[in-house]
Amino acid sequence: MRDPAEHPVDRYRAAVARTLRLPPSLEADRLDEIAIHIDDTVASLIDEGLDRAHAEREALARLGSPEVLGDELRRAEQTARRALAAVGGGIVAAAGGVIRGSIVGFLALFSTFVGGALLVQAVAHLTGWQVNPVLPVSNAGAYVSIAWLAAFLGARSAAEAIARGSRRRIVDVRAPVAVAATAVAVWVVATWQLEQDWLSVAALLALPALAAIGPFAGHDDPAGPRGWSRAWFVAAAAALLLPVVLLSGVGGGVTGAGPGVGQS
């Protein structure tokens, strides 16, 4: 087995890869095409009477500088028209992510309210306390937390769509998408009318943070096969914050008395 660090063909392909900076799956396809072209050229030169080492050097010489070749291939993929279309696709993807996140957030909110009330009733049954669980339906801060996952998934979806559509690595688009998503979230925070209590303030301050985190939790290779990614684990971790805050609201709406109070 040949050592990639010593073989000129492998060194050439590695040099091309450093300049390509395409999404992994797309980059692998282009490098495979280069390898096939080199193999075909080497085979043709060997048929003409050259030994393999000489044929490989000649094949690489005909391709020219690996940096120039990689730059030409990258420019052919990452056109301005494709980048513009990718931005539009990113906006659409962000809207879809916001919708999905809103649905998930609403379900989490509803299940937390119901689960919190059932938990309080169960504790009351076991301890003998008289309680009257009241859901904090009047607390607007609880409902803005629905936007947490919406912001997270919207920013994540936008980063993946832009990277995929523009043929760029997602590491190259995460930062600008995070800045844009955070700016939108800050605007939402500044214009959203909520009652000013600790819960609403906490929920609002978390919104830009989740929008900024979203792009950094996307698929490493948006151009590759779709599937579950670590972003869902991050989303799940963020969702764990939701019940903690909401249960605080549930607890604030529960009244009770000690055992025997109010009993005949």
Phi and psi restraints in degrees (value plus and minus 20) as a CYANA .aco file:
   2 ARG   PHI    -100.2   -60.2
   2 ARG   PSI     131.3   171.3
   3 ASP   PHI    -105.4   -65.4
   3 ASP   PSI      98.1   138.1
   4 PRO   PHI     -77.8   -37.8
   4 PRO   PSI     -49.5    -9.5
   5 ALA   PHI     -92.9   -52.9
   5 ALA   PSI     -39.5     0.5
   6 GLU   PHI    -123.8   -83.8
   6 GLU   PSI     -46.9    -6.9
   7 HIS   PHI    -100.1   -60.1
   7 HIS   PSI     109.5   149.5
   8 PRO   PHI     -83.7   -43.7
   8 PRO   PSI     -54.9   -14.9
   9 VAL   PHI     -85.8   -45.8
   9 VAL   PSI     -63.6   -23.6
  10 ASP   PHI     -88.1   -48.1
  10 ASP   PSI     -57.5   -17.5
  11 ARG   PHI     -83.9   -43.9
  11 ARG   PSI     -58.0   -18.0
  12 TYR   PHI     -84.2   -44.2
  12 TYR   PSI     -66.8   -26.8
  13 ARG   PHI     -84.1   -44.1
  13 ARG   PSI     -57.0   -17.0
  14 ALA   PHI     -85.8   -45.8
  14 ALA   PSI     -57.7   -17.7
  15 ALA   PHI     -87.2   -47.2
  15 ALA   PSI     -58.6   -18.6
  16 VAL   PHI     -83.1   -43.1
  16 VAL   PSI     -63.3   -23.3
  17 ALA   PHI     -81.2   -41.2
  17 ALA   PSI     -56.9   -16.9
  18 ARG   PHI     -84.7   -44.7
  18 ARG   PSI     -47.5    -7.5
  19 THR   PHI    -112.2   -72.2
  19 THR   PSI     -48.1    -8.1
  20 LEU   PHI     -81.3   -41.3
  20 LEU   PSI     -75.5   -35.5
  21 ARG   PHI      28.2    68.2
  21 ARG   PSI      30.5    70.5
  22 LEU   PHI    -120.4   -80.4
  22 LEU   PSI     145.5   185.5
  23 PRO   PHI     -73.9   -33.9
  23 PRO   PSI     124.1   164.1
  24 PRO   PHI     -69.1   -29.1
  24 PRO   PSI     -67.3   -27.3
  25 SER   PHI     -86.7   -46.7
  25 SER   PSI     -60.8   -20.8
  26 LEU   PHI     -89.4   -49.4
  26 LEU   PSI     -59.5   -19.5
  27 GLU   PHI     -82.6   -42.6
  27 GLU   PSI     -61.0   -21.0
  28 ALA   PHI     -81.9   -41.9
  28 ALA   PSI     -59.0   -19.0
  29 ASP   PHI     -82.8   -42.8
  29 ASP   PSI     -63.9   -23.9
  30 ARG   PHI     -87.6   -47.6
  30 ARG   PSI     -59.6   -19.6
  31 LEU   PHI     -87.3   -47.3
  31 LEU   PSI     -55.2   -15.2
  32 ASP   PHI     -85.1   -45.1
  32 ASP   PSI     -59.1   -19.1
  33 GLU   PHI     -83.2   -43.2
  33 GLU   PSI     -60.6   -20.6
  34 ILE   PHI     -83.9   -43.9
  34 ILE   PSI     -63.2   -23.2
  35 ALA   PHI     -82.1   -42.1
  35 ALA   PSI     -61.5   -21.5
  36 ILE   PHI     -84.1   -44.1
  36 ILE   PSI     -61.7   -21.7
  37 HIS   PHI     -82.9   -42.9
  37 HIS   PSI     -62.1   -22.1
  38 ILE   PHI     -84.4   -44.4
  38 ILE   PSI     -64.6   -24.6
  39 ASP   PHI     -81.0   -41.0
  39 ASP   PSI     -61.8   -21.8
  40 ASP   PHI     -84.9   -44.9
  40 ASP   PSI     -61.5   -21.5
  41 THR   PHI     -86.5   -46.5
  41 THR   PSI     -62.4   -22.4
  42 VAL   PHI     -81.6   -41.6
  42 VAL   PSI     -64.8   -24.8
  43 ALA   PHI     -81.3   -41.3
  43 ALA   PSI     -60.4   -20.4
  44 SER   PHI     -85.4   -45.4
  44 SER   PSI     -60.8   -20.8
  45 LEU   PHI     -89.3   -49.3
  45 LEU   PSI     -55.7   -15.7
  46 ILE   PHI     -84.5   -44.5
  46 ILE   PSI     -58.7   -18.7
  47 ASP   PHI     -83.2   -43.2
  47 ASP   PSI     -46.3    -6.3
  48 GLU   PHI    -102.5   -62.5
  48 GLU   PSI     -26.0    14.0
  49 GLY   PHI      94.6   134.6
  49 GLY   PSI     -21.1    18.9
  50 LEU   PHI    -102.1   -62.1
  50 LEU   PSI     129.5   169.5
  51 ASP   PHI     -96.0   -56.0
  51 ASP   PSI     146.0   186.0
  52 ARG   PHI     -81.5   -41.5
  52 ARG   PSI     -64.6   -24.6
  53 ALA   PHI     -80.8   -40.8
  53 ALA   PSI     -65.2   -25.2
  54 HIS   PHI     -85.9   -45.9
  54 HIS   PSI     -59.6   -19.6
  55 ALA   PHI     -84.3   -44.3
  55 ALA   PSI     -59.2   -19.2
  56 GLU   PHI     -86.4   -46.4
  56 GLU   PSI     -63.1   -23.1
  57 ARG   PHI     -82.2   -42.2
  57 ARG   PSI     -60.8   -20.8
  58 GLU   PHI     -87.5   -47.5
  58 GLU   PSI     -59.6   -19.6
  59 ALA   PHI     -83.3   -43.3
  59 ALA   PSI     -60.9   -20.9
  60 LEU   PHI     -88.9   -48.9
  60 LEU   PSI     -57.2   -17.2
  61 ALA   PHI     -83.1   -43.1
  61 ALA   PSI     -57.8   -17.8
  62 ARG   PHI     -87.2   -47.2
  62 ARG   PSI     -50.1   -10.1
  63 LEU   PHI     -94.5   -54.5
  63 LEU   PSI     -45.8    -5.8
  64 GLY   PHI      67.9   107.9
  64 GLY   PSI    -185.2  -145.2
  65 SER   PHI     -81.9   -41.9
  65 SER   PSI     112.3   152.3
  66 PRO   PHI     -85.3   -45.3
  66 PRO   PSI     -53.2   -13.2
  67 GLU   PHI     -86.4   -46.4
  67 GLU   PSI     -61.9   -21.9
  68 VAL   PHI     -86.4   -46.4
  68 VAL   PSI     -63.3   -23.3
  69 LEU   PHI     -82.4   -42.4
  69 LEU   PSI     -65.4   -25.4
  70 GLY   PHI     -82.2   -42.2
  70 GLY   PSI     -60.1   -20.1
  71 ASP   PHI     -85.6   -45.6
  71 ASP   PSI     -60.4   -20.4
  72 GLU   PHI     -84.9   -44.9
  72 GLU   PSI     -61.8   -21.8
  73 LEU   PHI     -86.0   -46.0
  73 LEU   PSI     -60.4   -20.4
  74 ARG   PHI     -84.9   -44.9
  74 ARG   PSI     -63.2   -23.2
  75 ARG   PHI     -84.4   -44.4
  75 ARG   PSI     -54.1   -14.1
  76 ALA   PHI     -86.4   -46.4
  76 ALA   PSI     -50.9   -10.9
  77 GLU   PHI    -106.0   -66.0
  77 GLU   PSI     -62.7   -22.7
  78 GLN   PHI    -117.9   -77.9
  78 GLN   PSI      50.3    90.3
  79 THR   PHI    -101.8   -61.8
  79 THR   PSI     139.6   179.6
  80 ALA   PHI     -84.2   -44.2
  80 ALA   PSI     -58.4   -18.4
  81 ARG   PHI     -83.5   -43.5
  81 ARG   PSI     -61.7   -21.7
  82 ARG   PHI     -85.2   -45.2
  82 ARG   PSI     -58.6   -18.6
  83 ALA   PHI     -85.2   -45.2
  83 ALA   PSI     -61.7   -21.7
  84 LEU   PHI     -84.2   -44.2
  84 LEU   PSI     -63.1   -23.1
  85 ALA   PHI     -84.6   -44.6
  85 ALA   PSI     -54.5   -14.5
  86 ALA   PHI     -86.1   -46.1
  86 ALA   PSI     -56.9   -16.9
  87 VAL   PHI     -83.2   -43.2
  87 VAL   PSI     -63.8   -23.8
  88 GLY   PHI     -82.0   -42.0
  88 GLY   PSI     -61.8   -21.8
  89 GLY   PHI     -84.5   -44.5
  89 GLY   PSI     -53.7   -13.7
  90 GLY   PHI     -85.7   -45.7
  90 GLY   PSI     -57.7   -17.7
  91 ILE   PHI     -85.0   -45.0
  91 ILE   PSI     -63.8   -23.8
  92 VAL   PHI     -83.0   -43.0
  92 VAL   PSI     -64.4   -24.4
  93 ALA   PHI     -83.0   -43.0
  93 ALA   PSI     -57.4   -17.4
  94 ALA   PHI     -83.4   -43.4
  94 ALA   PSI     -61.3   -21.3
  95 ALA   PHI     -81.9   -41.9
  95 ALA   PSI     -62.1   -22.1
  96 GLY   PHI     -83.4   -43.4
  96 GLY   PSI     -60.3   -20.3
  97 GLY   PHI     -84.8   -44.8
  97 GLY   PSI     -57.7   -17.7
  98 VAL   PHI     -84.2   -44.2
  98 VAL   PSI     -61.0   -21.0
  99 ILE   PHI     -84.7   -44.7
  99 ILE   PSI     -66.6   -26.6
 100 ARG   PHI     -81.6   -41.6
 100 ARG   PSI     -64.7   -24.7
 101 GLY   PHI     -83.9   -43.9
 101 GLY   PSI     -56.2   -16.2
 102 SER   PHI     -85.3   -45.3
 102 SER   PSI     -61.2   -21.2
 103 ILE   PHI     -83.8   -43.8
 103 ILE   PSI     -67.3   -27.3
 104 VAL   PHI     -82.6   -42.6
 104 VAL   PSI     -62.1   -22.1
 105 GLY   PHI     -83.2   -43.2
 105 GLY   PSI     -60.6   -20.6
 106 PHE   PHI     -83.7   -43.7
 106 PHE   PSI     -63.6   -23.6
 107 LEU   PHI     -83.4   -43.4
 107 LEU   PSI     -59.6   -19.6
 108 ALA   PHI     -84.7   -44.7
 108 ALA   PSI     -60.9   -20.9
 109 LEU   PHI     -81.8   -41.8
 109 LEU   PSI     -68.4   -28.4
 110 PHE   PHI     -83.6   -43.6
 110 PHE   PSI     -65.9   -25.9
 111 SER   PHI     -85.9   -45.9
 111 SER   PSI     -52.6   -12.6
 112 THR   PHI     -90.1   -50.1
 112 THR   PSI     -62.0   -22.0
 113 PHE   PHI     -79.0   -39.0
 113 PHE   PSI     -70.6   -30.6
 114 VAL   PHI     -85.5   -45.5
 114 VAL   PSI     -65.7   -25.7
 115 GLY   PHI     -82.2   -42.2
 115 GLY   PSI     -59.3   -19.3
 116 GLY   PHI     -83.6   -43.6
 116 GLY   PSI     -62.9   -22.9
 117 ALA   PHI     -84.6   -44.6
 117 ALA   PSI     -62.5   -22.5
 118 LEU   PHI     -84.5   -44.5
 118 LEU   PSI     -57.9   -17.9
 119 LEU   PHI     -83.6   -43.6
 119 LEU   PSI     -63.5   -23.5
 120 VAL   PHI     -83.3   -43.3
 120 VAL   PSI     -62.1   -22.1
 121 GLN   PHI     -85.4   -45.4
 121 GLN   PSI     -57.8   -17.8
 122 ALA   PHI     -84.9   -44.9
 122 ALA   PSI     -63.5   -23.5
 123 VAL   PHI     -82.0   -42.0
 123 VAL   PSI     -60.6   -20.6
 124 ALA   PHI     -82.6   -42.6
 124 ALA   PSI     -59.9   -19.9
 125 HIS   PHI     -85.8   -45.8
 125 HIS   PSI     -58.8   -18.8
 126 LEU   PHI     -95.8   -55.8
 126 LEU   PSI     -53.2   -13.2
 127 THR   PHI    -118.2   -78.2
 127 THR   PSI     -36.7     3.3
 128 GLY   PHI      66.4   106.4
 128 GLY   PSI     -15.3    24.7
 129 TRP   PHI     -92.8   -52.8
 129 TRP   PSI     124.6   164.6
 130 GLN   PHI    -113.0   -73.0
 130 GLN   PSI     101.4   141.4
 131 VAL   PHI    -151.5  -111.5
 131 VAL   PSI     137.6   177.6
 132 ASN   PHI    -154.2  -114.2
 132 ASN   PSI      61.1   101.1
 133 PRO   PHI     -82.0   -42.0
 133 PRO   PSI     110.4   150.4
 134 VAL   PHI    -144.8  -104.8
 134 VAL   PSI     102.8   142.8
 135 LEU   PHI     -94.7   -54.7
 135 LEU   PSI     120.1   160.1
 136 PRO   PHI     -99.4   -59.4
 136 PRO   PSI      39.4    79.4
 137 VAL   PHI     -87.7   -47.7
 137 VAL   PSI     -39.4     0.6
 138 SER   PHI    -108.1   -68.1
 138 SER   PSI     -24.8    15.2
 139 ASN   PHI    -110.7   -70.7
 139 ASN   PSI      85.9   125.9
 140 ALA   PHI     -86.5   -46.5
 140 ALA   PSI     -45.2    -5.2
 141 GLY   PHI     -82.2   -42.2
 141 GLY   PSI     -50.6   -10.6
 142 ALA   PHI     -86.8   -46.8
 142 ALA   PSI     -55.8   -15.8
 143 TYR   PHI    -100.7   -60.7
 143 TYR   PSI     -45.0    -5.0
 144 VAL   PHI     -89.7   -49.7
 144 VAL   PSI     -40.0     0.0
 145 SER   PHI     -87.3   -47.3
 145 SER   PSI     -35.3     4.7
 146 ILE   PHI     -80.3   -40.3
 146 ILE   PSI     -51.4   -11.4
 147 ALA   PHI     -94.7   -54.7
 147 ALA   PSI     -29.6    10.4
 148 TRP   PHI     -80.6   -40.6
 148 TRP   PSI     -78.0   -38.0
 149 LEU   PHI     -87.7   -47.7
 149 LEU   PSI     -49.9    -9.9
 150 ALA   PHI     -81.4   -41.4
 150 ALA   PSI     -65.1   -25.1
 151 ALA   PHI     -86.7   -46.7
 151 ALA   PSI     -62.3   -22.3
 152 PHE   PHI     -82.2   -42.2
 152 PHE   PSI     -73.9   -33.9
 153 LEU   PHI     -91.5   -51.5
 153 LEU   PSI     -51.5   -11.5
 154 GLY   PHI     -84.6   -44.6
 154 GLY   PSI     -66.0   -26.0
 155 ALA   PHI     -87.3   -47.3
 155 ALA   PSI     -59.8   -19.8
 156 ARG   PHI     -82.5   -42.5
 156 ARG   PSI     -66.8   -26.8
 157 SER   PHI     -83.5   -43.5
 157 SER   PSI     -58.4   -18.4
 158 ALA   PHI     -83.6   -43.6
 158 ALA   PSI     -64.6   -24.6
 159 ALA   PHI     -82.0   -42.0
 159 ALA   PSI     -64.0   -24.0
 160 GLU   PHI     -85.7   -45.7
 160 GLU   PSI     -62.9   -22.9
 161 ALA   PHI     -85.6   -45.6
 161 ALA   PSI     -61.5   -21.5
 162 ILE   PHI     -86.9   -46.9
 162 ILE   PSI     -62.2   -22.2
 163 ALA   PHI     -83.5   -43.5
 163 ALA   PSI     -63.5   -23.5
 164 ARG   PHI     -87.3   -47.3
 164 ARG   PSI     -64.4   -24.4
 165 GLY   PHI     -92.3   -52.3
 165 GLY   PSI     -52.7   -12.7
 166 SER   PHI    -111.9   -71.9
 166 SER   PSI     -21.0    19.0
 167 ARG   PHI      40.8    80.8
 167 ARG   PSI      19.2    59.2
 168 ARG   PHI    -134.4   -94.4
 168 ARG   PSI     137.2   177.2
 169 ARG   PHI     -87.5   -47.5
 169 ARG   PSI     124.6   164.6
 170 ILE   PHI     -86.0   -46.0
 170 ILE   PSI     -45.3    -5.3
 171 VAL   PHI     -85.5   -45.5
 171 VAL   PSI     -41.1    -1.1
 172 ASP   PHI    -105.4   -65.4
 172 ASP   PSI     -33.5     6.5
 173 VAL   PHI    -135.8   -95.8
 173 VAL   PSI     -28.9    11.1
 174 ARG   PHI     -81.1   -41.1
 174 ARG   PSI     -68.8   -28.8
 175 ALA   PHI     -81.9   -41.9
 175 ALA   PSI     -71.2   -31.2
 176 PRO   PHI     -82.7   -42.7
 176 PRO   PSI     -56.7   -16.7
 177 VAL   PHI     -87.1   -47.1
 177 VAL   PSI     -59.0   -19.0
 178 ALA   PHI     -82.7   -42.7
 178 ALA   PSI     -60.8   -20.8
 179 VAL   PHI     -83.7   -43.7
 179 VAL   PSI     -65.6   -25.6
 180 ALA   PHI     -84.6   -44.6
 180 ALA   PSI     -63.7   -23.7
 181 ALA   PHI     -85.0   -45.0
 181 ALA   PSI     -60.0   -20.0
 182 THR   PHI     -84.8   -44.8
 182 THR   PSI     -59.7   -19.7
 183 ALA   PHI     -81.7   -41.7
 183 ALA   PSI     -62.9   -22.9
 184 VAL   PHI     -83.4   -43.4
 184 VAL   PSI     -62.6   -22.6
 185 ALA   PHI     -84.5   -44.5
 185 ALA   PSI     -59.6   -19.6
 186 VAL   PHI     -83.6   -43.6
 186 VAL   PSI     -60.0   -20.0
 187 TRP   PHI     -82.6   -42.6
 187 TRP   PSI     -61.3   -21.3
 188 VAL   PHI     -82.0   -42.0
 188 VAL   PSI     -63.7   -23.7
 189 VAL   PHI     -81.3   -41.3
 189 VAL   PSI     -60.8   -20.8
 190 ALA   PHI     -91.3   -51.3
 190 ALA   PSI     -45.4    -5.4
 191 THR   PHI    -127.7   -87.7
 191 THR   PSI     -29.9    10.1
 192 TRP   PHI     -97.5   -57.5
 192 TRP   PSI     106.5   146.5
 193 GLN   PHI    -111.7   -71.7
 193 GLN   PSI      93.3   133.3
 194 LEU   PHI    -154.8  -114.8
 194 LEU   PSI     135.6   175.6
 195 GLU   PHI     -85.5   -45.5
 195 GLU   PSI     123.0   163.0
 196 GLN   PHI    -111.9   -71.9
 196 GLN   PSI      65.8   105.8
 197 ASP   PHI    -147.8  -107.8
 197 ASP   PSI     154.7   194.7
 198 TRP   PHI     -83.3   -43.3
 198 TRP   PSI     -53.6   -13.6
 199 LEU   PHI     -90.6   -50.6
 199 LEU   PSI     -63.1   -23.1
 200 SER   PHI     -87.3   -47.3
 200 SER   PSI     -58.6   -18.6
 201 VAL   PHI     -85.1   -45.1
 201 VAL   PSI     -63.4   -23.4
 202 ALA   PHI     -82.9   -42.9
 202 ALA   PSI     -62.6   -22.6
 203 ALA   PHI     -84.5   -44.5
 203 ALA   PSI     -61.6   -21.6
 204 LEU   PHI     -86.8   -46.8
 204 LEU   PSI     -62.2   -22.2
 205 LEU   PHI     -86.4   -46.4
 205 LEU   PSI     -45.5    -5.5
 206 ALA   PHI     -97.2   -57.2
 206 ALA   PSI     -41.1    -1.1
 207 LEU   PHI     -81.8   -41.8
 207 LEU   PSI     -71.9   -31.9
 208 PRO   PHI     -82.3   -42.3
 208 PRO   PSI     -52.9   -12.9
 209 ALA   PHI     -84.4   -44.4
 209 ALA   PSI     -63.1   -23.1
 210 LEU   PHI     -89.6   -49.6
 210 LEU   PSI     -53.6   -13.6
 211 ALA   PHI     -85.7   -45.7
 211 ALA   PSI     -55.9   -15.9
 212 ALA   PHI     -93.4   -53.4
 212 ALA   PSI     -51.9   -11.9
 213 ILE   PHI     -95.4   -55.4
 213 ILE   PSI     -54.6   -14.6
 214 GLY   PHI     -66.9   -26.9
 214 GLY   PSI     -72.6   -32.6
 215 PRO   PHI     -82.3   -42.3
 215 PRO   PSI     -46.0    -6.0
 216 PHE   PHI    -104.1   -64.1
 216 PHE   PSI     -20.7    19.3
 217 ALA   PHI    -131.7   -91.7
 217 ALA   PSI      -7.5    32.5
 218 GLY   PHI     -99.1   -59.1
 218 GLY   PSI     154.5   194.5
 219 HIS   PHI     -80.2   -40.2
 219 HIS   PSI     118.4   158.4
 220 ASP   PHI     -87.1   -47.1
 220 ASP   PSI     -46.2    -6.2
 221 ASP   PHI    -152.5  -112.5
 221 ASP   PSI      60.8   100.8
 222 PRO   PHI     -81.1   -41.1
 222 PRO   PSI     -43.3    -3.3
 223 ALA   PHI    -101.1   -61.1
 223 ALA   PSI     -29.6    10.4
 224 GLY   PHI    -108.4   -68.4
 224 GLY   PSI    -188.9  -148.9
 225 PRO   PHI     -80.6   -40.6
 225 PRO   PSI     120.4   160.4
 226 ARG   PHI     -98.7   -58.7
 226 ARG   PSI     132.4   172.4
 227 GLY   PHI     155.8   195.8
 227 GLY   PSI    -196.5  -156.5
 228 TRP   PHI     -90.7   -50.7
 228 TRP   PSI     123.8   163.8
 229 SER   PHI    -151.8  -111.8
 229 SER   PSI     154.6   194.6
 230 ARG   PHI     -85.7   -45.7
 230 ARG   PSI     -33.5     6.5
 231 ALA   PHI     -79.6   -39.6
 231 ALA   PSI     -54.6   -14.6
 232 TRP   PHI     -89.2   -49.2
 232 TRP   PSI     -51.1   -11.1
 233 PHE   PHI     -89.3   -49.3
 233 PHE   PSI     -58.1   -18.1
 234 VAL   PHI     -86.1   -46.1
 234 VAL   PSI     -61.4   -21.4
 235 ALA   PHI     -81.6   -41.6
 235 ALA   PSI     -60.5   -20.5
 236 ALA   PHI     -84.6   -44.6
 236 ALA   PSI     -60.1   -20.1
 237 ALA   PHI     -83.9   -43.9
 237 ALA   PSI     -60.2   -20.2
 238 ALA   PHI     -85.8   -45.8
 238 ALA   PSI     -59.0   -19.0
 239 ALA   PHI     -85.2   -45.2
 239 ALA   PSI     -46.0    -6.0
 240 LEU   PHI     -84.6   -44.6
 240 LEU   PSI     -45.6    -5.6
 241 LEU   PHI     -90.2   -50.2
 241 LEU   PSI     -48.2    -8.2
 242 LEU   PHI     -81.1   -41.1
 242 LEU   PSI     -72.2   -32.2
 243 PRO   PHI     -81.7   -41.7
 243 PRO   PSI     -54.0   -14.0
 244 VAL   PHI     -80.6   -40.6
 244 VAL   PSI     -67.7   -27.7
 245 VAL   PHI     -89.0   -49.0
 245 VAL   PSI     -64.0   -24.0
 246 LEU   PHI     -88.8   -48.8
 246 LEU   PSI     -57.1   -17.1
 247 LEU   PHI     -84.7   -44.7
 247 LEU   PSI     -48.9    -8.9
 248 SER   PHI     -83.2   -43.2
 248 SER   PSI     -60.0   -20.0
 249 GLY   PHI     -87.0   -47.0
 249 GLY   PSI     -60.0   -20.0
 250 VAL   PHI     -82.2   -42.2
 250 VAL   PSI     -63.4   -23.4
 251 GLY   PHI     -81.9   -41.9
 251 GLY   PSI     -55.0   -15.0
 252 GLY   PHI     -89.9   -49.9
 252 GLY   PSI     -39.3     0.7
 253 GLY   PHI    -119.8   -79.8
 253 GLY   PSI      -8.5    31.5
 254 VAL   PHI    -127.0   -87.0
 254 VAL   PSI     110.2   150.2
 255 THR   PHI    -135.5   -95.5
 255 THR   PSI     132.9   172.9
 256 GLY   PHI    -183.0  -143.0
 256 GLY   PSI     154.0   194.0
 257 ALA   PHI    -161.1  -121.1
 257 ALA   PSI     140.4   180.4
 258 GLY   PHI     -86.9   -46.9
 258 GLY   PSI     151.3   191.3
 259 PRO   PHI     -78.3   -38.3
 259 PRO   PSI     111.2   151.2
 260 GLY   PHI      70.6   110.6
 260 GLY   PSI     -37.1     2.9
 261 VAL   PHI     -89.3   -49.3
 261 VAL   PSI     109.5   149.5
 262 GLY   PHI      60.3   100.3
 262 GLY   PSI     -17.2    22.8
 263 GLN   PHI    -115.5   -75.5
 263 GLN   PSI     125.2   165.2
